[in-house]
């Protein structure tokens, strides 16, 4: 990707009328990688209460294709009856732009937007986790940064999309744009560079630049990712014959893959987190992200007073923990995980086998 193409990639998710007047201020940063050819727009869908899941869906296309997609999506939004932006929850609850709409008109708008997605045929990769399983494993044992299920799905989809792209024969990275999530997203982002560094080389080279978060009311492909994620979640929670998903049924025709973060995987993740240095002490403290914000404010005051900025013990602990992870021998870590998995399998098998006393009590005579 040349420099001109890289600039185009920064604005390909906007409608043409917005792209034409968009002002770019270039700074030294890693918003996109110059060798990237694909962009993945990611949004999440989740429902409250027991039995619900948190699901993230990534819509993946080569970045020039997102330009024409955004223009088509914008035209579908402005087609009468027009709306300014699309949120699936608002559509299904008939709120916001959909207030006072008839159900049939909502379905027609949803169908027209679904048809835009189908015409451009993005690859869709989805990952999901049970909120309940996550709460009793990772949330119960992890530090504040990783306790939210969003962190687990965020890291999983970044890694799995890279694997999926490799399976497709793609040899260049995909850059990620997520819907804005506030502190939860930024806490997850703090760990991205460390996760990328410990990924195996074939996956690492496809993970792209540091992900960015954008407002889905302005970035049109994020609205499509929202619709896809909602559809996928509703079908997993309520079945493929759920009448609410009838208008979006053709989303199932899109190419792609998925990853279910199982209870077993969560238990293994929780055990690995618990073994990291300083984790016991860190559980009772604010997240590292919040500590870093506090540290930044403190050092701004020190700098204003003419004093030298300081590095807190909390930041040193964070860096030491990450250094421990990065220095770990990947082969050794993999071997330990395989051994842990083998032991768990044997334990499950042992529980299913009847004991000698059971045989005696069940015998005749």
LINDAJO-V457032 format. One line per field, one symbol per residue. ss: DSSP state (@ for helix, = for strand, . for the rest). psi: psi as a letter, one per 30 degrees, with the letter a starting at -180 (. if undefined). A space follows every 50 residues. Layout:
ss=???
psi=???
This chain:
ss=..@@@@@@@@@....@@@@@@................=========.... ..==========@@@@@@@@@@@@@@@@.........@@@@@@..@@@.. ..@@@@@@@@@@@@@@@@@@..========@@@@@@.@@@@..@@@..@@ @@@@@@@@@@@@@@@@@@.....======...@@@@@@@@.@@@@@@@.. @@@@.......===.....@@@@@@@@@@@@@@@@@@@....@@@@@@@@ @@@..======.@@@@@@@@@@@@@...@@@@.....@@@@@@@@@@@@@ @@@@........@@@@@@@@@@@@@@@..@@@@@@@@@@@@@@@@@@@@@ @@...@@@@@@@...
psi=kleeeeeeffgfflleeeefgkkkjkljlielkfgkflkkkkllklkllk fllkkkkkkklkefffeeeeeeeeeeefkkkllelkkeeeeffhlbfgkg lleeeeeeeeeeeeeeeeefhlkkkkklkkeeeeefdeefflleegfkfe eeeeeeeeeeeeeeeeefgkgllkkkjlkkgbeeeeeeeefeeeeefflk efeefgfalkllklkffejefeeeeeeeeeeeeeeeeglfgkffgefgef fffklallkkjleeeeeeeeeeeffkkgeeeffgllleeeeeeeeeeefe eeefgglklljleeeeeeeeeeeeeffkjeeeeeeeeeeeeeeeeeeeee efkkleeeeeffll.
